[in-house]
Amino acid sequence: MELVRLERRGAVAILTLDRPDALNALDRATLEALRARAAQLAEDAALRAVVVTGEGRAFAAGADIAEMRGLTPTQAESFSRLGHEAFAALESLAVPTIAAVNGYALGGGCELACACDWIYASEKARFGQPEVNLGILPGFGGTSRLVRRVGIGWARELVLTGAPIKADEALRIGLANRVFAPEALMEGALATAQTIAEKGPVAVAQAKRLLLEGQDADGRVANALEQATFGLVFSTRDREEGMTAFLEKRDPAFEGR
Ligand code: DAK
């Protein structure tokens, strides 16, 4: 059985966490499978977007508590490092990633969703960082990525109370971009992924990189990076094709170079 299934729909990949009996809880094996899938996708030159979701009634109900229970501090640090590596591999993919949160996204599940470029939620989704209920704290980026997504006030409330929120609240605070009826979630995420797949691939990848790296740079450096990258994409065939197609009133045929 594959813990993280990979399916291709044209230029779009769907990654599905597939451990539904444990609500897709993230144990070592699942995190290793996720890291391997991200590495596999990073090598796929024809890929244009990724949708990440969960099988069954959860997106992921967090790190695997049963497995974590017996960890020594050294093992816990190594477990945290593995999660960080897997999520960073996903976050740094050149193509956009959309988390389609179908149900519980708690603890490590919420952190995984935040490692994707943005989140679409089912009306059934529940988000939260319940680690303090267990006497631990977020270990897969919850104190860093969540702050950027929702701001410091909401990040504090979620991490320090451990209380979950529903999809409409996640939408209101900017954790989720859109909320869908459960049966419309994947269709919605795939439609957006397909929209992205039709754009200039180099421009999309470079814009994604700037949006990610610009966050860590000060304003002047981020602006300089944007100017240099703007110049760089003028060297692509896609830029020429995109502008020519517009002026000739036809659809562009992008090649990704
Ligand atoms: N881990 C392991 N198993 C889990 C699980 C989890 N996080 N969540 C659910 N399951 C399992 C349940 O044990 C149950 O298994 P069986 O009893 O059937 O064998 C099965 O999934 C179905 O769950 P329930 O029977 O509990 O289902 P309910 O509908 O009643 O409740 C629930 C759903 C999501 C409200 C509930 O399962 C729940 O509260 N789950 C735990 C949620 C949670 O606390 N998540 C945060 C986990 S902590 C770190 C590294 C990482 C992290 C922290 C530190 N370092 C190394 C420093 C990250 C931490 C976390 O993510």
Boltz pocket constraint, residues with backbone or C-beta under 6 A from the ligand:
constraints:
  - pocket:
      binder: B
      contacts: [[A, 20], [A, 21], [A, 22], [A, 23], [A, 25], [A, 26], [A, 61], [A, 62], [A, 63], [A, 64], [A, 65], [A, 66], [A, 75], [A, 76], [A, 77], [A, 79], [A, 80], [A, 83], [A, 104], [A, 106], [A, 107], [A, 108], [A, 109], [A, 130], [A, 131], [A, 133], [A, 134], [A, 136], [A, 137], [A, 138], [A, 139], [A, 140]]
      max_distance: 6.0
